[in-house]
Amino acid sequence: MRKYLIFVVAWMLFSMGASNFIADIYEYVNHDFDVYCSLLRSVVCSLTFAGWWMIIKKN
């Protein structure tokens, strides 16, 4: 169980970093994309959360 907890924390940090990176690219390319960036960030985080929940429930 501890192994999965470490995996969840690492994946959360990775997904947050990836979504922030994507958002930064969008902001650099088009300054009107702020709303889309926040939406993308929330979608990525919710999807990854759903993914960990399935992994934890399965094992």
PDB file of N, CA, C and O in Angstrom:
ATOM      1  N   MET A   1       0.834  -1.209   0.000  1.00  0.00           N
ATOM      2  CA  MET A   1       0.000   0.000   0.000  1.00  0.00           C
ATOM      3  C   MET A   1       0.867   1.257   0.000  1.00  0.00           C
ATOM      4  O   MET A   1       0.536   2.252  -0.645  1.00  0.00           O
ATOM      5  N   ARG A   2       1.977   1.201   0.727  1.00  0.00           N
ATOM      6  CA  ARG A   2       2.876   2.351   0.788  1.00  0.00           C
ATOM      7  C   ARG A   2       3.472   2.658  -0.586  1.00  0.00           C
ATOM      8  O   ARG A   2       3.672   3.817  -0.951  1.00  0.00           O
ATOM      9  N   LYS A   3       3.748   1.588  -1.338  1.00  0.00           N
ATOM     10  CA  LYS A   3       4.275   1.725  -2.692  1.00  0.00           C
ATOM     11  C   LYS A   3       3.299   2.504  -3.575  1.00  0.00           C
ATOM     12  O   LYS A   3       3.718   3.360  -4.354  1.00  0.00           O
ATOM     13  N   TYR A   4       2.016   2.217  -3.458  1.00  0.00           N
ATOM     14  CA  TYR A   4       1.006   2.907  -4.254  1.00  0.00           C
ATOM     15  C   TYR A   4       0.857   4.362  -3.832  1.00  0.00           C
ATOM     16  O   TYR A   4       0.615   5.234  -4.666  1.00  0.00           O
ATOM     17  N   LEU A   5       1.002   4.619  -2.544  1.00  0.00           N
ATOM     18  CA  LEU A   5       0.913   5.990  -2.040  1.00  0.00           C
ATOM     19  C   LEU A   5       2.038   6.852  -2.624  1.00  0.00           C
ATOM     20  O   LEU A   5       1.804   7.990  -3.031  1.00  0.00           O
ATOM     21  N   ILE A   6       3.255   6.306  -2.663  1.00  0.00           N
ATOM     22  CA  ILE A   6       4.401   7.005  -3.253  1.00  0.00           C
ATOM     23  C   ILE A   6       4.142   7.259  -4.736  1.00  0.00           C
ATOM     24  O   ILE A   6       4.426   8.341  -5.251  1.00  0.00           O
ATOM     25  N   PHE A   7       3.595   6.241  -5.420  1.00  0.00           N
ATOM     26  CA  PHE A   7       3.266   6.373  -6.841  1.00  0.00           C
ATOM     27  C   PHE A   7       2.246   7.484  -7.063  1.00  0.00           C
ATOM     28  O   PHE A   7       2.382   8.276  -7.995  1.00  0.00           O
ATOM     29  N   VAL A   8       1.225   7.544  -6.210  1.00  0.00           N
ATOM     30  CA  VAL A   8       0.175   8.560  -6.315  1.00  0.00           C
ATOM     31  C   VAL A   8       0.759   9.955  -6.144  1.00  0.00           C
ATOM     32  O   VAL A   8       0.455  10.859  -6.923  1.00  0.00           O
ATOM     33  N   VAL A   9       1.600  10.134  -5.123  1.00  0.00           N
ATOM     34  CA  VAL A   9       2.204  11.446  -4.876  1.00  0.00           C
ATOM     35  C   VAL A   9       3.085  11.858  -6.053  1.00  0.00           C
ATOM     36  O   VAL A   9       3.040  13.006  -6.495  1.00  0.00           O
ATOM     37  N   ALA A  10       3.883  10.921  -6.557  1.00  0.00           N
ATOM     38  CA  ALA A  10       4.761  11.215  -7.696  1.00  0.00           C
ATOM     39  C   ALA A  10       3.947  11.572  -8.931  1.00  0.00           C
ATOM     40  O   ALA A  10       4.288  12.512  -9.649  1.00  0.00           O
ATOM     41  N   TRP A  11       2.869  10.828  -9.185  1.00  0.00           N
ATOM     42  CA  TRP A  11       2.034  11.082 -10.362  1.00  0.00           C
ATOM     43  C   TRP A  11       1.319  12.413 -10.236  1.00  0.00           C
ATOM     44  O   TRP A  11       1.154  13.128 -11.224  1.00  0.00           O
ATOM     45  N   MET A  12       0.881  12.759  -8.996  1.00  0.00           N
ATOM     46  CA  MET A  12       0.222  14.037  -8.760  1.00  0.00           C
ATOM     47  C   MET A  12       1.182  15.181  -9.079  1.00  0.00           C
ATOM     48  O   MET A  12       0.817  16.131  -9.771  1.00  0.00           O
ATOM     49  N   LEU A  13       2.415  15.083  -8.569  1.00  0.00           N
ATOM     50  CA  LEU A  13       3.412  16.125  -8.824  1.00  0.00           C
ATOM     51  C   LEU A  13       3.715  16.227 -10.316  1.00  0.00           C
ATOM     52  O   LEU A  13       3.834  17.325 -10.859  1.00  0.00           O
ATOM     53  N   PHE A  14       3.838  15.069 -10.974  1.00  0.00           N
ATOM     54  CA  PHE A  14       4.116  15.046 -12.414  1.00  0.00           C
ATOM     55  C   PHE A  14       2.981  15.686 -13.204  1.00  0.00           C
ATOM     56  O   PHE A  14       3.222  16.498 -14.098  1.00  0.00           O
ATOM     57  N   SER A  15       1.739  15.320 -12.873  1.00  0.00           N
ATOM     58  CA  SER A  15       0.598  15.848 -13.622  1.00  0.00           C
ATOM     59  C   SER A  15       0.446  17.353 -13.410  1.00  0.00           C
ATOM     60  O   SER A  15       0.124  18.088 -14.343  1.00  0.00           O
ATOM     61  N   MET A  16       0.681  17.808 -12.169  1.00  0.00           N
ATOM     62  CA  MET A  16       0.623  19.244 -11.899  1.00  0.00           C
ATOM     63  C   MET A  16       1.700  19.981 -12.676  1.00  0.00           C
ATOM     64  O   MET A  16       1.449  21.039 -13.252  1.00  0.00           O
ATOM     65  N   GLY A  17       2.898  19.415 -12.688  1.00  0.00           N
ATOM     66  CA  GLY A  17       4.000  20.025 -13.430  1.00  0.00           C
ATOM     67  C   GLY A  17       3.726  20.049 -14.924  1.00  0.00           C
ATOM     68  O   GLY A  17       3.988  21.045 -15.598  1.00  0.00           O
ATOM     69  N   ALA A  18       3.193  18.935 -15.438  1.00  0.00           N
ATOM     70  CA  ALA A  18       2.896  18.851 -16.871  1.00  0.00           C
ATOM     71  C   ALA A  18       1.805  19.837 -17.261  1.00  0.00           C
ATOM     72  O   ALA A  18       1.912  20.511 -18.285  1.00  0.00           O
ATOM     73  N   SER A  19       0.745  19.927 -16.442  1.00  0.00           N
ATOM     74  CA  SER A  19      -0.344  20.851 -16.772  1.00  0.00           C
ATOM     75  C   SER A  19       0.130  22.297 -16.683  1.00  0.00           C
ATOM     76  O   SER A  19      -0.272  23.130 -17.496  1.00  0.00           O
ATOM     77  N   ASN A  20       0.982  22.606 -15.702  1.00  0.00           N
ATOM     78  CA  ASN A  20       1.540  23.966 -15.601  1.00  0.00           C
ATOM     79  C   ASN A  20       2.420  24.281 -16.800  1.00  0.00           C
ATOM     80  O   ASN A  20       2.396  25.400 -17.314  1.00  0.00           O
ATOM     81  N   PHE A  21       3.201  23.296 -17.249  1.00  0.00           N
ATOM     82  CA  PHE A  21       4.074  23.470 -18.403  1.00  0.00           C
ATOM     83  C   PHE A  21       3.252  23.738 -19.666  1.00  0.00           C
ATOM     84  O   PHE A  21       3.563  24.643 -20.440  1.00  0.00           O
ATOM     85  N   ILE A  22       2.194  22.933 -19.862  1.00  0.00           N
ATOM     86  CA  ILE A  22       1.308  23.121 -21.019  1.00  0.00           C
ATOM     87  C   ILE A  22       0.642  24.498 -20.958  1.00  0.00           C
ATOM     88  O   ILE A  22       0.535  25.198 -21.965  1.00  0.00           O
ATOM     89  N   ALA A  23       0.198  24.868 -19.754  1.00  0.00           N
ATOM     90  CA  ALA A  23      -0.452  26.167 -19.575  1.00  0.00           C
ATOM     91  C   ALA A  23       0.517  27.314 -19.887  1.00  0.00           C
ATOM     92  O   ALA A  23       0.131  28.312 -20.496  1.00  0.00           O
ATOM     93  N   ASP A  24       1.769  27.164 -19.466  1.00  0.00           N
ATOM     94  CA  ASP A  24       2.777  28.194 -19.753  1.00  0.00           C
ATOM     95  C   ASP A  24       3.003  28.332 -21.253  1.00  0.00           C
ATOM     96  O   ASP A  24       3.145  29.445 -21.758  1.00  0.00           O
ATOM     97  N   ILE A  25       3.039  27.205 -21.972  1.00  0.00           N
ATOM     98  CA  ILE A  25       3.198  27.248 -23.433  1.00  0.00           C
ATOM     99  C   ILE A  25       2.017  27.976 -24.060  1.00  0.00           C
ATOM    100  O   ILE A  25       2.197  28.839 -24.919  1.00  0.00           O
ATOM    101  N   TYR A  26       0.801  27.623 -23.626  1.00  0.00           N
ATOM    102  CA  TYR A  26      -0.395  28.276 -24.169  1.00  0.00           C
ATOM    103  C   TYR A  26      -0.385  29.772 -23.897  1.00  0.00           C
ATOM    104  O   TYR A  26      -0.724  30.573 -24.768  1.00  0.00           O
ATOM    105  N   GLU A  27       0.010  30.146 -22.674  1.00  0.00           N
ATOM    106  CA  GLU A  27       0.062  31.570 -22.329  1.00  0.00           C
ATOM    107  C   GLU A  27       1.105  32.296 -23.164  1.00  0.00           C
ATOM    108  O   GLU A  27       0.914  33.451 -23.545  1.00  0.00           O
ATOM    109  N   TYR A  28       2.207  31.615 -23.446  1.00  0.00           N
ATOM    110  CA  TYR A  28       3.259  32.220 -24.276  1.00  0.00           C
ATOM    111  C   TYR A  28       2.774  32.404 -25.709  1.00  0.00           C
ATOM    112  O   TYR A  28       3.020  33.438 -26.331  1.00  0.00           O
ATOM    113  N   VAL A  29       2.080  31.387 -26.227  1.00  0.00           N
ATOM    114  CA  VAL A  29       1.605  31.441 -27.613  1.00  0.00           C
ATOM    115  C   VAL A  29       0.435  32.415 -27.761  1.00  0.00           C
ATOM    116  O   VAL A  29       0.417  33.240 -28.675  1.00  0.00           O
ATOM    117  N   ASN A  30      -0.530  32.312 -26.865  1.00  0.00           N
ATOM    118  CA  ASN A  30      -1.743  33.128 -26.983  1.00  0.00           C
ATOM    119  C   ASN A  30      -2.156  33.604 -25.599  1.00  0.00           C
ATOM    120  O   ASN A  30      -2.464  32.791 -24.727  1.00  0.00           O
ATOM    121  N   HIS A  31      -2.164  34.906 -25.395  1.00  0.00           N
ATOM    122  CA  HIS A  31      -2.437  35.464 -24.064  1.00  0.00           C
ATOM    123  C   HIS A  31      -3.913  35.379 -23.677  1.00  0.00           C
ATOM    124  O   HIS A  31      -4.262  35.618 -22.521  1.00  0.00           O
ATOM    125  N   ASP A  32      -4.779  35.041 -24.632  1.00  0.00           N
ATOM    126  CA  ASP A  32      -6.217  34.935 -24.336  1.00  0.00           C
ATOM    127  C   ASP A  32      -6.604  33.545 -23.834  1.00  0.00           C
ATOM    128  O   ASP A  32      -7.784  33.279 -23.607  1.00  0.00           O
ATOM    129  N   PHE A  33      -5.626  32.661 -23.660  1.00  0.00           N
ATOM    130  CA  PHE A  33      -5.911  31.269 -23.315  1.00  0.00           C
ATOM    131  C   PHE A  33      -5.939  30.992 -21.814  1.00  0.00           C
ATOM    132  O   PHE A  33      -5.880  29.831 -21.407  1.00  0.00           O
ATOM    133  N   ASP A  34      -6.028  32.031 -20.983  1.00  0.00           N
ATOM    134  CA  ASP A  34      -5.991  31.847 -19.529  1.00  0.00           C
ATOM    135  C   ASP A  34      -7.117  30.937 -19.027  1.00  0.00           C
ATOM    136  O   ASP A  34      -6.898  30.079 -18.172  1.00  0.00           O
ATOM    137  N   VAL A  35      -8.322  31.137 -19.569  1.00  0.00           N
ATOM    138  CA  VAL A  35      -9.479  30.330 -19.155  1.00  0.00           C
ATOM    139  C   VAL A  35      -9.253  28.873 -19.547  1.00  0.00           C
ATOM    140  O   VAL A  35      -9.507  27.965 -18.755  1.00  0.00           O
ATOM    141  N   TYR A  36      -8.775  28.653 -20.771  1.00  0.00           N
ATOM    142  CA  TYR A  36      -8.516  27.300 -21.244  1.00  0.00           C
ATOM    143  C   TYR A  36      -7.426  26.626 -20.420  1.00  0.00           C
ATOM    144  O   TYR A  36      -7.491  25.421 -20.173  1.00  0.00           O
ATOM    145  N   CYS A  37      -6.431  27.389 -19.994  1.00  0.00           N
ATOM    146  CA  CYS A  37      -5.344  26.843 -19.183  1.00  0.00           C
ATOM    147  C   CYS A  37      -5.855  26.332 -17.846  1.00  0.00           C
ATOM    148  O   CYS A  37      -5.509  25.227 -17.428  1.00  0.00           O
ATOM    149  N   SER A  38      -6.671  27.126 -17.178  1.00  0.00           N
ATOM    150  CA  SER A  38      -7.199  26.707 -15.887  1.00  0.00           C
ATOM    151  C   SER A  38      -8.112  25.500 -16.056  1.00  0.00           C
ATOM    152  O   SER A  38      -8.120  24.604 -15.212  1.00  0.00           O
ATOM    153  N   LEU A  39      -8.881  25.471 -17.141  1.00  0.00           N
ATOM    154  CA  LEU A  39      -9.762  24.347 -17.433  1.00  0.00           C
ATOM    155  C   LEU A  39      -8.933  23.084 -17.690  1.00  0.00           C
ATOM    156  O   LEU A  39      -9.233  22.012 -17.164  1.00  0.00           O
ATOM    157  N   LEU A  40      -7.886  23.232 -18.506  1.00  0.00           N
ATOM    158  CA  LEU A  40      -7.000  22.113 -18.822  1.00  0.00           C
ATOM    159  C   LEU A  40      -6.350  21.570 -17.562  1.00  0.00           C
ATOM    160  O   LEU A  40      -6.256  20.356 -17.382  1.00  0.00           O
ATOM    161  N   ARG A  41      -5.901  22.463 -16.686  1.00  0.00           N
ATOM    162  CA  ARG A  41      -5.265  22.086 -15.436  1.00  0.00           C
ATOM    163  C   ARG A  41      -6.225  21.265 -14.573  1.00  0.00           C
ATOM    164  O   ARG A  41      -5.849  20.226 -14.031  1.00  0.00           O
ATOM    165  N   SER A  42      -7.465  21.741 -14.452  1.00  0.00           N
ATOM    166  CA  SER A  42      -8.444  21.037 -13.626  1.00  0.00           C
ATOM    167  C   SER A  42      -8.801  19.688 -14.239  1.00  0.00           C
ATOM    168  O   SER A  42      -8.993  18.717 -13.507  1.00  0.00           O
ATOM    169  N   VAL A  43      -8.893  19.607 -15.562  1.00  0.00           N
ATOM    170  CA  VAL A  43      -9.204  18.340 -16.237  1.00  0.00           C
ATOM    171  C   VAL A  43      -8.085  17.330 -16.016  1.00  0.00           C
ATOM    172  O   VAL A  43      -8.345  16.175 -15.676  1.00  0.00           O
ATOM    173  N   VAL A  44      -6.841  17.762 -16.208  1.00  0.00           N
ATOM    174  CA  VAL A  44      -5.698  16.867 -16.018  1.00  0.00           C
ATOM    175  C   VAL A  44      -5.647  16.357 -14.580  1.00  0.00           C
ATOM    176  O   VAL A  44      -5.440  15.166 -14.345  1.00  0.00           O
ATOM    177  N   CYS A  45      -5.836  17.260 -13.622  1.00  0.00           N
ATOM    178  CA  CYS A  45      -5.774  16.862 -12.218  1.00  0.00           C
ATOM    179  C   CYS A  45      -6.910  15.920 -11.845  1.00  0.00           C
ATOM    180  O   CYS A  45      -6.697  14.960 -11.104  1.00  0.00           O
ATOM    181  N   SER A  46      -8.112  16.180 -12.348  1.00  0.00           N
ATOM    182  CA  SER A  46      -9.244  15.306 -12.026  1.00  0.00           C
ATOM    183  C   SER A  46      -9.088  13.935 -12.676  1.00  0.00           C
ATOM    184  O   SER A  46      -9.436  12.921 -12.072  1.00  0.00           O
ATOM    185  N   LEU A  47      -8.567  13.897 -13.903  1.00  0.00           N
ATOM    186  CA  LEU A  47      -8.342  12.615 -14.578  1.00  0.00           C
ATOM    187  C   LEU A  47      -7.295  11.783 -13.848  1.00  0.00           C
ATOM    188  O   LEU A  47      -7.469  10.578 -13.663  1.00  0.00           O
ATOM    189  N   THR A  48      -6.210  12.429 -13.435  1.00  0.00           N
ATOM    190  CA  THR A  48      -5.170  11.694 -12.719  1.00  0.00           C
ATOM    191  C   THR A  48      -5.685  11.221 -11.366  1.00  0.00           C
ATOM    192  O   THR A  48      -5.342  10.125 -10.922  1.00  0.00           O
ATOM    193  N   PHE A  49      -6.507  12.039 -10.703  1.00  0.00           N
ATOM    194  CA  PHE A  49      -7.098  11.636  -9.425  1.00  0.00           C
ATOM    195  C   PHE A  49      -7.993  10.408  -9.611  1.00  0.00           C
ATOM    196  O   PHE A  49      -7.961   9.478  -8.805  1.00  0.00           O
ATOM    197  N   ALA A  50      -8.792  10.419 -10.687  1.00  0.00           N
ATOM    198  CA  ALA A  50      -9.650   9.268 -10.992  1.00  0.00           C
ATOM    199  C   ALA A  50      -8.792   8.034 -11.272  1.00  0.00           C
ATOM    200  O   ALA A  50      -9.138   6.924 -10.867  1.00  0.00           O
ATOM    201  N   GLY A  51      -7.678   8.235 -11.962  1.00  0.00           N
ATOM    202  CA  GLY A  51      -6.762   7.134 -12.248  1.00  0.00           C
ATOM    203  C   GLY A  51      -6.191   6.500 -10.994  1.00  0.00           C
ATOM    204  O   GLY A  51      -6.135   5.275 -10.883  1.00  0.00           O
ATOM    205  N   TRP A  52      -5.758   7.344 -10.030  1.00  0.00           N
ATOM    206  CA  TRP A  52      -5.194   6.768  -8.796  1.00  0.00           C
ATOM    207  C   TRP A  52      -6.263   6.071  -8.004  1.00  0.00           C
ATOM    208  O   TRP A  52      -6.013   5.031  -7.394  1.00  0.00           O
ATOM    209  N   TRP A  53      -7.476   6.641  -8.007  1.00  0.00           N
ATOM    210  CA  TRP A  53      -8.576   6.042  -7.238  1.00  0.00           C
ATOM    211  C   TRP A  53      -8.846   4.632  -7.753  1.00  0.00           C
ATOM    212  O   TRP A  53      -9.058   3.713  -6.961  1.00  0.00           O
ATOM    213  N   MET A  54      -8.840   4.453  -9.083  1.00  0.00           N
ATOM    214  CA  MET A  54      -9.050   3.132  -9.683  1.00  0.00           C
ATOM    215  C   MET A  54      -7.923   2.175  -9.290  1.00  0.00           C
ATOM    216  O   MET A  54      -8.178   1.015  -8.964  1.00  0.00           O
ATOM    217  N   ILE A  55      -6.674   2.661  -9.321  1.00  0.00           N
ATOM    218  CA  ILE A  55      -5.519   1.823  -8.967  1.00  0.00           C
ATOM    219  C   ILE A  55      -5.601   1.389  -7.511  1.00  0.00           C
ATOM    220  O   ILE A  55      -5.363   0.224  -7.192  1.00  0.00           O
ATOM    221  N   ILE A  56      -5.938   2.326  -6.627  1.00  0.00           N
ATOM    222  CA  ILE A  56      -6.011   2.021  -5.195  1.00  0.00           C
ATOM    223  C   ILE A  56      -7.167   1.058  -4.917  1.00  0.00           C
ATOM    224  O   ILE A  56      -7.028   0.135  -4.115  1.00  0.00           O
ATOM    225  N   LYS A  57      -8.302   1.271  -5.576  1.00  0.00           N
ATOM    226  CA  LYS A  57      -9.462   0.400  -5.376  1.00  0.00           C
ATOM    227  C   LYS A  57      -9.185  -1.013  -5.876  1.00  0.00           C
ATOM    228  O   LYS A  57      -9.611  -1.992  -5.263  1.00  0.00           O
ATOM    229  N   LYS A  58      -8.465  -1.111  -7.000  1.00  0.00           N
ATOM    230  CA  LYS A  58      -8.193  -2.417  -7.609  1.00  0.00           C
ATOM    231  C   LYS A  58      -7.290  -3.270  -6.721  1.00  0.00           C
ATOM    232  O   LYS A  58      -7.484  -4.481  -6.612  1.00  0.00           O
ATOM    233  N   ASN A  59      -6.302  -2.633  -6.087  1.00  0.00           N
ATOM    234  CA  ASN A  59      -5.332  -3.396  -5.284  1.00  0.00           C
ATOM    235  C   ASN A  59      -5.668  -3.321  -3.802  1.00  0.00           C
ATOM    236  O   ASN A  59      -4.961  -3.902  -2.979  1.00  0.00           O
TER     237      ASN A  59
END
